[in-house]
Amino acid sequence: MNVHDVLSQLEEDGFFNAAVYITPPGDGQLSDEDSGEEDGGGQVNNLNRRQLHAEAEGVVTRSAGQAVRMGGPNDETELDQDPPGRPASPQPVPASPQPVPASPQSVPASPQSVPASPQSVPASPQSVPASPQSVPASPQSVPASPQSVPASPQSVPASPQSVPASPQQAPALRNLRNRQRNQPAPIQVPVPRQQLAGRLLQNQRQQRLQQPAVRNWRREDLPRNLNLQQQWPVLPQAQFLNENLNPLEMFELFIDDNVVDYIVDQTNLYARRDKGNHTFVTTRQEFRTFMAILLLSGYNQIPRRTMYWERNTDCHNTAVSGAMSRNRFDEHMRFLHLADNNTLDPNDKVSKVRAFVSMINERCLLYFPEQQHLSIDESMVPYFGHHSTKQFIRGKPIRFGFKLWTLADPLGYVVQFEPYTGAGGGQPYGRLGLGGTVVKDLISELPQRPYHLTFDNFFTSLPLLSDLAANGIGATGTIRKNRIEHCPMRDATRFAKEDRGALDFRHDRRSNVLVVEWNDNSVVTVASNCDRVMPLARVRRWSRAQRQFVQIEQPDLIRVYNATMGGVDRADQNINAYRISLRTKKWWWPYFAHVLELVMQNAWLLFRRTDAHTAEPLDLLAFRRRIVQVYLMRHGAIAMPRRAARLALPAVHRVPDEVRFDGVGHFAGPSQTTKRCALCKKNTKKLCLKCTVGLHNQCFNGFHGIH
């Protein structure tokens, strides 16, 4: 390790005091001074290239009484033992940036082993220029003798004035003395006690996290009766589930008046201030009607949204056109907004939906029917536009779109979800990596209970399992082979050739983490801090060789993983069943539509727990249709009073030519009301029974092309 490496490591590490010792060159003529001025030099930033590439060691004091050496055989070694191959230091290494000077007789030096040059400047956290008392020994500081022992970089530095200089050493010693007279003493800045204690705890925690755990692997099962293995008692049902809420009331637990008022305020503000439209003002009732039309588009899809308002019978929707006009709906699609553009966080890539997502997360957690088993996985929101957070995941049902980290129960109720904004969009991942940081973030808002988490190999790591166990949370997940930290498992290639049901496992006694390999269709590696291998279950698998079903053994933690892992996939299945089909050019629109779908399936899952569902069972589609029908009938009638709509097309164009001129089944008949003739445009009480348009007797043949 050279001087540059030591200084770089000091910049990244937290410490109280530090000192850097530079190994002197083999030839005293190669020793040169720093690049600073005669009166103001001597700082770490003024070291020249040769000095920066010289071998060096650093002594760092991270806490009271703990000094750590950087460099040598190991990256970091404590100073209670000397490195192998070096003589023991006659004095203990100082733990402050100013090493204590020694007498001239403390360490003799030979001409071939010159001590450190005057430019060896200790580094301190405050980057204070080194004083002459803090400089290691110079070539002029000690007499040379043929019998002297070479000085190690840990040797205590000697004072420059201890020995007279030879004629060859006079220039270097004169420069050193000039600096000693003109250089001010290092300034010691007092640190408050509370800040010192907080820095000490933070440094100790960082040091503990950075040090790799020492594993003690044994071929044994996880012990019984651990605190993490206790099953929850049957919890009483939440009070709001006993009130027999109808589907609309269950849905409005999440999209309540506070959420609607927030969206209405931001929409009106955006239309008035950002778009300059001072006539558009929406209300709570209008927005609920607008939201109902969006939800209707999930199960009643059309190629163009304007077709809902057409008069043609093949696509006309009376409920939609009667609740809100087409132009009013277009205005809502244009001015809908979820955040104030003047207060957006420039460091948050999804700041336009952050407040809306936070409000829905609060309500999902508030009405969460607590369960012990939860699963964590990623969800995809389809999006094909251009945005820096768009992801592409090969092999997924939704390959292009936004990624959401999702926490759900086994039935699919989404407890928490968080948009993924890319590698540079969050806090440093640290020792747990991205997957572990996501897990810690998703469960940070949960009540303090001994939950059991299940996740896949993207999240699982042995440090994460140890960290969760320390917080009283059990976890089981598949794990990648490069994350088991040299666990002595059997060779994967040979293990895959064994019979199905083959098993191998190791237990780390220090952290109580179990790693299991099980040969099914392929070799599966699972790690857990609470689930055991025993008891083994019997599962049925199809054998191609025997052409029949066979029974193989399955570890218990595999059974638990399969039973509790699919919660996020169930939520995705429900959301994708009737996803909102209307689209806009706003990049955040998929987030908004996805959250509405998420709320709908959460409300339906809660409704299934009530007695109202027992009295009137409703599947997800019926539950959704009930909410849409109530909104359109309740809020649509008062949303936009207006005159009756005019016919979109004249009578001639309402009858396709293929029907008008087919010459089959056209008969004139009386009309109960006065109609306008489709040919001459005069009133008549006659019509064509097949075309259902008004026609005079003399106009009948001309309209149907009969000559």
C-alpha positions in Angstrom: 0.0 0.0 0.0 1.4 3.4 -1.0 0.8 6.9 0.3 -2.0 7.6 -2.2 -3.9 4.4 -1.2 -3.7 5.3 2.5 -4.9 8.8 2.0 -7.8 7.6 -0.2 -8.9 5.1 2.4 -8.7 7.8 5.1 -11.0 10.0 3.0 -13.7 7.2 2.8 -13.4 6.0 6.4 -14.6 7.7 9.6 -12.0 8.1 12.3 -10.9 10.4 15.2 -7.1 10.6 14.6 -4.7 9.3 12.0 -1.0 9.3 11.2 0.8 8.2 8.0 4.3 6.8 8.0 6.2 6.8 4.7 8.9 4.2 4.0 12.1 6.0 3.0 13.9 5.4 -0.3 16.8 3.1 -0.5 19.1 5.8 -1.6 19.2 9.0 0.4 19.8 11.1 -2.8 16.3 10.2 -4.1 14.7 11.8 -1.1 13.2 15.1 -2.1 10.9 17.6 -0.5 7.3 18.4 -1.1 6.1 20.9 -3.7 4.9 23.5 -1.2 6.4 26.9 -0.6 9.3 27.3 1.8 7.1 29.1 4.3 3.8 27.5 3.7 4.5 24.0 2.5 4.5 20.7 4.4 0.9 19.8 3.7 -0.5 16.5 2.5 -1.8 18.1 -0.7 1.8 19.1 -1.6 3.4 15.7 -1.8 5.0 15.0 -5.1 4.6 11.9 -7.3 7.5 9.9 -5.9 6.2 10.4 -2.3 2.7 9.5 -3.3 3.9 6.2 -4.8 6.2 5.4 -1.8 5.3 2.5 0.5 3.4 3.7 3.6 1.4 2.6 6.5 -1.3 4.4 8.4 -2.3 4.4 12.0 -6.0 5.2 12.5 -7.7 5.7 15.9 -11.4 4.9 15.5 -12.4 4.8 19.1 -10.9 5.3 22.5 -8.0 2.9 23.0 -8.4 1.2 19.6 -5.7 1.9 17.0 -5.7 0.2 13.7 -2.9 -0.1 11.2 -3.6 0.1 7.4 -1.1 -1.5 5.1 1.2 -4.4 5.5 0.2 -8.1 5.1 -3.4 -7.4 5.8 -5.5 -4.4 4.9 -6.3 -3.6 8.6 -4.6 -5.0 11.7 -4.9 -3.9 15.2 -1.7 -2.7 16.9 -1.7 -5.0 19.8 0.4 -7.4 17.7 3.2 -6.5 15.3 3.0 -7.7 11.7 5.0 -10.8 10.9 8.5 -10.2 9.7 9.0 -6.9 11.5 10.8 -6.3 14.8 8.6 -5.3 17.7 8.4 -1.5 18.2 10.2 -0.3 21.4 7.2 1.9 22.2 3.4 1.6 21.6 2.2 3.2 18.4 0.5 6.6 19.2 -3.2 6.9 18.5 -3.1 10.6 17.7 -2.0 12.4 14.5 1.2 13.6 16.3 3.6 10.7 17.0 5.7 11.2 20.1 9.3 12.1 19.2 12.0 9.8 20.5 15.5 10.3 21.6 18.4 9.9 19.1 19.4 6.6 20.6 15.9 5.1 20.4 16.2 3.6 16.9 19.6 3.5 15.1 19.6 3.7 11.3 22.2 2.4 8.8 23.3 4.4 5.7 21.5 1.8 3.5 18.2 2.1 5.5 17.4 5.7 5.8 14.4 6.7 8.0 11.4 8.5 6.7 12.0 11.9 5.1 10.8 15.2 6.5 8.0 15.1 4.0 6.2 12.2 5.6 3.2 14.2 6.8 0.6 12.6 9.1 -3.0 12.9 7.9 -5.7 14.0 10.2 -9.5 14.2 9.7 -9.2 18.0 9.7 -6.4 18.0 7.1 -4.3 20.2 9.3 -0.7 20.8 8.0 1.8 18.8 9.8 4.1 20.5 12.3 7.8 19.7 12.7 7.0 17.6 15.8 4.7 15.4 13.8 7.1 14.6 11.0 8.8 11.2 11.0 12.6 11.0 11.3 14.8 12.5 8.5 18.0 11.1 7.1 19.9 13.7 9.2 18.2 12.9 12.5 20.2 9.9 13.6 23.9 8.9 13.2 24.7 6.1 10.8 26.6 3.0 12.1 27.4 -0.2 10.2 25.8 -2.3 13.0 22.5 -0.4 13.1 19.2 -2.2 12.5 17.0 -0.9 9.7 14.1 1.2 11.0 10.6 0.0 10.3 7.8 2.4 9.3 6.4 1.9 12.8 9.5 3.2 14.4 9.0 6.2 16.6 10.2 9.3 14.8 13.2 11.1 16.0 13.6 14.9 16.5 15.5 16.7 13.7 17.6 18.6 16.1 18.9 15.5 18.0 22.2 15.0 15.9 24.5 17.4 14.0 24.2 17.2 10.3 26.9 16.3 7.9 27.9 18.6 5.0 25.8 16.6 2.6 22.8 16.8 4.9 23.0 20.5 5.6 20.5 21.8 2.9 17.7 19.4 3.8 18.1 20.1 7.5 18.2 23.9 7.0 14.9 23.7 5.1 13.4 21.6 7.9 14.4 24.1 10.5 13.0 27.0 8.6 9.7 25.3 8.5 9.9 24.6 12.2 10.3 28.3 12.9 7.6 29.5 10.5 5.0 26.7 10.6 2.2 27.3 13.2 1.3 24.5 15.5 -1.6 22.3 14.5 -5.0 23.6 15.6 -6.9 21.1 17.8 -10.6 21.7 17.3 -12.6 20.6 20.3 -15.5 18.2 19.5 -18.7 18.3 21.6 -19.2 15.3 23.7 -22.6 14.4 22.2 -21.2 14.7 18.6 -18.2 12.7 19.7 -20.4 9.9 21.1 -22.6 9.9 18.0 -19.6 9.7 15.7 -18.1 6.9 17.8 -21.4 4.8 17.6 -21.6 5.4 13.9 -18.0 4.4 13.2 -18.4 1.3 15.3 -21.5 0.3 13.4 -19.9 0.9 10.1 -16.9 -1.1 11.1 -19.1 -3.9 12.3 -21.0 -3.9 9.0 -17.9 -3.8 6.8 -16.2 -6.7 8.5 -17.2 -10.0 6.9 -19.0 -12.4 9.3 -17.0 -15.4 10.4 -19.2 -18.5 9.7 -19.2 -21.8 11.5 -20.8 -24.2 9.1 -22.1 -27.6 10.4 -24.2 -30.2 8.7 -27.1 -30.0 11.0 -30.6 -28.7 11.1 -31.7 -25.3 12.6 -32.4 -25.6 16.3 -35.9 -25.9 17.6 -37.9 -23.5 19.7 -36.3 -20.3 18.4 -38.2 -17.1 19.0 -38.5 -16.6 15.2 -40.3 -20.0 14.9 -43.3 -19.2 17.0 -46.6 -19.1 15.2 -49.0 -16.2 15.7 -52.2 -16.8 17.6 -55.5 -16.3 15.7 -55.9 -12.5 15.6 -59.4 -10.9 16.1 -60.8 -9.4 12.9 -60.5 -5.7 12.5 -63.5 -3.6 13.6 -64.2 -2.1 10.2 -64.6 -5.6 8.7 -67.5 -6.3 11.1 -69.5 -3.3 9.9 -70.6 -5.1 6.7 -69.5 -2.3 4.3 -70.9 -2.5 0.8 -68.5 -2.5 -2.2 -68.6 1.3 -2.6 -67.8 2.0 1.1 -65.0 -0.5 1.0 -63.5 1.2 -2.1 -63.7 4.6 -0.5 -61.7 3.5 2.5 -58.7 4.0 0.2 -60.0 6.7 -2.3 -61.6 8.8 0.4 -62.6 12.5 0.3 -59.1 13.6 1.4 -57.5 11.9 -1.6 -60.2 13.1 -4.0 -59.9 16.7 -2.8 -56.1 16.6 -3.1 -56.4 15.5 -6.8 -59.2 18.0 -7.5 -57.1 20.9 -6.1 -54.0 19.9 -8.0 -56.0 19.5 -11.2 -57.7 22.9 -10.9 -54.3 24.5 -10.1 -52.6 22.9 -13.1 -55.4 24.0 -15.4 -55.5 27.6 -14.1 -51.8 28.4 -13.6 -49.8 26.0 -15.9 -52.3 25.8 -18.8 -53.9 29.2 -18.5 -57.5 27.9 -18.6 -59.4 29.8 -16.0 -62.8 28.4 -16.9 -62.1 24.8 -16.0 -63.1 23.9 -12.5 -63.8 20.3 -11.5 -65.5 19.1 -8.3 -65.4 16.0 -6.1 -68.5 14.6 -7.8 -67.2 15.2 -11.3 -63.9 13.5 -10.5 -65.7 10.4 -9.1 -67.7 10.2 -12.4 -64.5 10.6 -14.3 -62.9 7.8 -12.3 -65.9 5.6 -12.8 -65.5 5.9 -16.6 -61.9 4.9 -16.3 -62.8 1.8 -14.3 -65.5 0.9 -16.8 -62.9 1.0 -19.6 -61.2 -2.0 -18.0 -64.0 -4.4 -18.7 -65.7 -2.6 -21.6 -62.8 -1.8 -24.0 -63.1 0.1 -27.2 -60.4 1.1 -29.8 -61.1 4.9 -29.3 -62.5 6.5 -26.2 -64.7 8.8 -28.2 -66.7 5.8 -29.4 -68.5 5.7 -26.0 -70.4 8.8 -27.1 -71.2 7.8 -30.6 -74.9 7.2 -31.5 -74.3 4.0 -33.4 -75.8 1.1 -31.5 -72.8 -1.1 -31.8 -70.6 1.0 -29.5 -72.8 3.6 -27.9 -72.8 3.5 -24.1 -75.8 5.2 -22.5 -74.3 5.1 -19.0 -71.1 6.9 -20.0 -72.7 9.5 -22.4 -75.5 10.2 -19.9 -73.0 10.8 -17.0 -70.5 13.1 -18.6 -70.1 14.7 -22.0 -67.3 13.8 -24.3 -65.7 17.3 -24.3 -65.9 17.4 -20.5 -64.2 14.0 -20.2 -61.5 15.2 -22.6 -60.9 18.2 -20.4 -60.4 16.0 -17.4 -57.9 13.8 -19.3 -56.0 16.9 -20.3 -55.9 18.7 -16.9 -55.6 15.8 -14.5 -52.6 16.4 -12.3 -51.2 14.9 -9.0 -48.6 17.4 -7.8 -47.7 21.0 -7.8 -45.1 21.6 -10.5 -43.5 24.5 -8.5 -42.7 22.2 -5.5 -41.3 19.1 -7.2 -38.2 17.5 -5.8 -35.5 17.7 -8.6 -33.8 14.6 -7.1 -36.9 12.5 -7.2 -37.6 11.1 -10.7 -41.2 10.2 -9.8 -42.0 13.3 -7.8 -45.2 13.9 -9.8 -46.8 10.8 -8.3 -44.9 10.6 -5.0 -47.5 12.4 -2.8 -50.3 10.3 -4.3 -48.4 7.1 -3.8 -47.6 8.0 -0.2 -51.3 8.7 0.6 -52.4 5.3 -0.9 -49.5 3.5 1.0 -50.8 5.0 4.3 -54.3 3.7 3.7 -53.1 0.3 2.6 -51.1 0.0 5.8 -54.0 1.4 7.9 -56.5 -1.2 6.8 -54.0 -4.1 6.5 -55.5 -7.3 8.1 -52.3 -8.3 9.9 -50.9 -11.7 9.0 -47.6 -13.3 10.0 -46.5 -14.4 6.5 -45.7 -11.7 3.9 -43.9 -11.8 0.6 -41.8 -9.3 -1.3 -41.4 -9.2 -5.0 -41.2 -6.9 -8.0 -44.2 -5.7 -10.0 -44.2 -4.2 -13.5 -46.4 -1.4 -14.7 -46.6 -1.5 -18.5 -45.2 1.6 -20.2 -43.7 2.0 -23.7 -42.8 5.7 -23.7 -39.5 7.4 -22.9 -38.5 7.8 -19.2 -35.3 7.3 -17.3 -36.9 4.9 -14.8 -38.4 2.6 -17.5 -37.1 -0.9 -17.1 -36.7 -3.9 -19.5 -36.8 -7.3 -17.9 -36.4 -10.2 -20.3 -38.7 -13.2 -19.7 -41.3 -11.3 -17.8 -45.0 -11.1 -18.9 -44.6 -7.3 -18.9 -41.1 -6.7 -20.3 -41.3 -2.9 -20.7 -42.5 -0.5 -18.0 -42.0 0.9 -14.5 -40.8 -1.4 -11.7 -42.5 -1.4 -8.3 -41.2 -3.1 -5.1 -44.2 -4.7 -3.5 -45.0 -6.2 -0.1 -48.1 -8.3 0.0 -49.8 -11.0 2.0 -50.4 -14.6 0.7 -53.8 -13.7 -0.7 -52.5 -10.7 -2.7 -53.4 -7.7 -0.4 -50.7 -5.1 -1.2 -49.4 -3.7 2.1 -46.7 -1.4 0.8 -45.3 -0.6 -2.7 -42.4 1.7 -3.8 -41.5 2.8 -7.3 -37.9 2.0 -8.4 -36.2 5.0 -9.7 -32.9 3.5 -10.8 -29.5 2.8 -9.3 -28.8 6.5 -8.5 -32.2 7.4 -7.2 -32.0 6.2 -3.6 -29.8 6.0 -0.5 -26.5 4.0 -0.5 -27.1 0.3 -0.4 -24.2 -0.6 1.9 -23.5 -4.1 3.0 -27.0 -5.4 2.3 -27.0 -4.4 -1.3 -30.0 -3.2 -3.3 -32.2 -6.2 -2.5 -31.6 -5.9 1.3 -32.2 -2.2 1.3 -35.5 -2.7 -0.5 -36.6 -5.2 2.1 -35.6 -3.0 5.0 -37.4 0.0 3.5 -40.7 -1.9 2.8 -41.0 -3.3 6.3 -39.9 -0.1 8.0 -43.5 1.2 8.5 -44.9 -2.1 9.7 -45.8 -2.5 13.4 -43.2 -4.2 15.6 -44.3 -7.8 15.3 -42.4 -11.1 14.5 -43.4 -11.3 10.8 -42.2 -14.0 8.5 -41.0 -12.7 5.1 -40.5 -14.6 1.9 -38.6 -13.4 -1.1 -36.7 -14.6 -4.1 -33.0 -14.7 -4.9 -32.8 -11.1 -5.9 -33.2 -10.0 -2.3 -31.8 -12.9 -0.2 -28.4 -12.7 1.3 -26.9 -14.1 4.5 -26.2 -10.6 6.0 -29.9 -9.7 5.4 -31.1 -12.8 7.2 -28.9 -12.0 10.1 -30.0 -8.4 10.2 -33.7 -9.4 10.1 -33.2 -12.0 12.9 -31.6 -9.3 15.1 -34.8 -7.3 14.6 -37.1 -10.3 15.5 -38.2 -11.0 11.9 -38.0 -14.4 10.3 -37.2 -14.8 6.6 -36.9 -17.5 4.0 -35.8 -17.1 0.4 -34.1 -18.7 -2.5 -30.4 -17.6 -2.7 -27.8 -17.4 -5.4 -24.7 -19.6 -5.2 -22.4 -16.6 -5.1 -24.0 -15.3 -1.9 -23.7 -18.3 0.5 -20.2 -17.1 1.6 -18.1 -20.2 1.0 -20.7 -22.5 2.5 -19.3 -26.0 2.0 -22.2 -27.4 0.0 -21.8 -30.3 -2.5 -20.7 -29.7 -6.0 -23.8 -28.4 -8.0 -22.9 -30.3 -11.2 -22.7 -33.7 -9.4 -25.6 -32.9 -7.1 -27.9 -32.2 -10.1 -27.2 -35.8 -11.4 -28.5 -37.4 -8.3 -32.1 -38.6 -7.8 -34.9 -36.1 -7.4 -35.4 -35.3 -3.7 -31.7 -35.4 -2.9 -30.9 -33.0 -0.1 -27.9 -31.2 1.4 -27.9 -28.5 4.1 -25.5 -26.5 6.3 -26.2 -24.6 9.5 -24.1 -21.6 10.6 -24.0 -21.7 14.4 -22.9 -18.1 14.8 -25.8 -16.5 13.1 -28.4 -19.4 13.1 -28.8 -19.3 9.3 -29.6 -22.4 7.4 -28.7 -23.1 3.8 -30.4 -26.0 2.0 -29.9 -27.4 -1.5 -32.7 -29.6 -2.8 -32.8 -31.4 -6.2 -36.2 -31.1 -7.9 -36.4 -30.4 -11.6 -33.2 -28.5 -11.0 -31.1 -27.7 -7.9 -32.8 -25.2 -5.7 -30.8 -23.3 -3.0 -32.8 -21.8 -0.1 -31.7 -19.9 3.0 -33.7 -19.2 6.1 -33.2 -17.9 9.7 -36.4 -19.6 11.1 -37.6 -22.5 9.0 -36.1 -26.0 9.4 -35.4 -28.9 7.1 -37.4 -31.3 9.2 -40.0 -32.7 9.0 -39.7 -33.9 5.5 -42.9 -34.0 3.4 -43.8 -36.2 0.5 -44.8 -34.5 -2.7 -45.9 -35.9 -6.1 -43.8 -35.3 -9.2 -44.0 -36.6 -12.7 -41.1 -38.9 -13.7 -40.3 -38.9 -17.4 -38.1 -42.0 -17.0 -40.8 -44.1 -15.3 -43.7 -42.3 -17.1 -45.7 -42.0 -13.9 -46.1 -39.9 -10.8 -43.6 -40.6 -8.1 -43.3 -39.5 -4.4 -40.1 -37.5 -3.4 -39.1 -35.9 -0.1 -39.3 -32.2 0.3 -37.8 -30.1 3.1 -40.2 -28.1 5.3 -38.8 -24.7 4.4 -39.5 -25.5 0.7 -43.1 -26.1 1.6 -43.3 -22.8 3.6 -41.7 -20.9 0.7 -44.1 -22.3 -1.9 -47.2 -21.6 0.3 -46.3 -18.0 1.2 -44.4 -16.6 -1.8 -47.1 -16.0 -4.4 -48.8 -13.0 -2.8 -47.4 -10.4 -5.2 -48.1 -12.6 -8.2 -51.8 -12.9 -7.1 -52.0 -9.1 -6.8 -50.6 -8.8 -10.3 -53.1 -11.3 -11.7 -56.0 -9.4 -10.2 -54.7 -6.0 -11.4 -54.1 -7.3 -15.0 -57.5 -8.9 -15.3 -59.4 -5.6 -16.0 -56.6 -3.0 -16.4 -57.8 0.5 -17.4 -57.5 0.7 -21.2 -57.6 4.5 -21.7 -54.2 6.1 -22.3 -52.7 9.5 -22.5 -49.3 10.9 -23.3 -48.5 11.8 -19.7 -45.6 9.6 -18.5 -47.0 9.2 -15.0 -50.4 8.0 -16.3 -49.5 4.3 -15.9 -48.7 4.9 -12.3 -52.1 6.6 -11.7 -54.0 3.8 -13.5 -52.1 1.1 -11.7 -52.8 2.6 -8.3 -56.5 2.7 -9.0 -56.4 -1.0 -10.0 -54.4 -1.8 -6.9 -56.9 -0.1 -4.7 -59.8 -1.9 -6.4 -58.3 -5.4 -5.8 -57.4 -4.5 -2.2 -60.9 -3.4 -1.5 -62.3 -6.6 -3.0 -60.0 -8.8 -0.9 -61.2 -6.9 2.2 -64.9 -7.3 1.1 -64.4 -11.1 0.8 -63.7 -11.2 4.6 -67.0 -9.6 5.6 -70.4 -11.1 6.2 -71.8 -9.0 3.3 -69.8 -11.2 0.9 -71.2 -14.3 2.5 -74.8 -13.0 1.9 -74.0 -11.8 -1.6 -70.9 -13.3 -3.1 -69.2 -11.0 -5.7 -66.2 -11.8 -7.8 -63.8 -9.1 -8.8 -65.7 -8.2 -12.0 -69.1 -7.9 -10.2 -67.5 -6.0 -7.4 -66.0 -3.5 -9.9 -69.2 -3.1 -11.9 -71.2 -2.4 -8.8 -68.9 0.5 -7.9 -69.0 1.9 -11.5 -72.8 1.7 -11.7 -73.3 3.5 -8.4 -70.8 6.3 -9.3 -72.4 6.9 -12.7 -75.9 6.9 -11.4 -75.2 8.9 -8.2 -72.7 11.5 -9.4 -73.3 11.5 -13.2 -76.8 12.8 -12.9 -75.6 16.0 -11.2 -72.2 16.2 -12.9 -73.0 18.1 -16.1 -76.7 19.2 -16.8 -77.0 20.0 -20.4 -79.4 19.9 -23.4 -80.3 16.7 -25.2 -77.7 15.4 -27.5 -78.2 15.7 -31.3 -78.0 12.8 -33.7 -74.5 12.3 -34.9 -75.4 11.3 -38.5 -78.3 12.0 -40.9 -80.8 9.2 -41.6 -79.2 8.5 -45.0 -75.9 7.7 -43.5 -77.2 5.8 -40.5 -78.3 3.0 -42.9 -75.3 1.2 -44.4 -75.5 0.9 -48.2 -75.2 -2.9 -47.9 -78.6 -2.9 -46.1 -80.2 0.0 -48.0 -79.7 -1.5 -51.5 -79.9 -5.2 -50.8 -83.5 -5.4 -52.0 -84.6 -7.9 -49.4 -87.3 -7.3 -46.8 -87.9 -3.6 -47.3 -91.6 -2.9 -46.7 -93.4 0.4 -46.1 -95.5 0.7 -43.0 -97.1 3.2 -40.7 -95.1 5.1 -38.1 -96.5 5.9 -34.6 -94.7 9.3 -34.6 -94.0 11.9 -37.2 -90.6 11.4 -38.8 -88.6 13.3 -41.3 -88.3 11.6 -44.7 -84.8 10.4 -45.3 -85.0 11.4 -49.0 -87.0 14.6 -49.3 -86.6 15.8 -45.6 -90.3 16.5 -45.2 -92.5 15.2 -42.4 -94.2 11.8 -42.9 -95.9 9.1 -40.9 -94.6 6.3 -43.1 -91.3 4.4 -42.6 -89.4 1.4 -43.9 -89.9 -1.4 -41.5 -86.3 -2.7 -42.1 -84.3 0.5 -42.2 -86.5 2.2 -39.5 -86.2 5.6 -41.3 -89.1 7.8 -42.4 -90.1 7.6 -46.1 -93.0 8.8 -48.2 -94.6 6.3 -50.5 -93.2 8.2 -53.5 -89.7 8.4 -51.9 -89.6 4.7 -50.9 -88.2 3.3 -54.3 -85.8 6.2 -54.8 -84.3 5.7 -51.3 -83.8 1.9 -51.9 -82.5 2.4 -55.5 -85.5 0.7 -57.2 -86.2 2.1 -60.7 
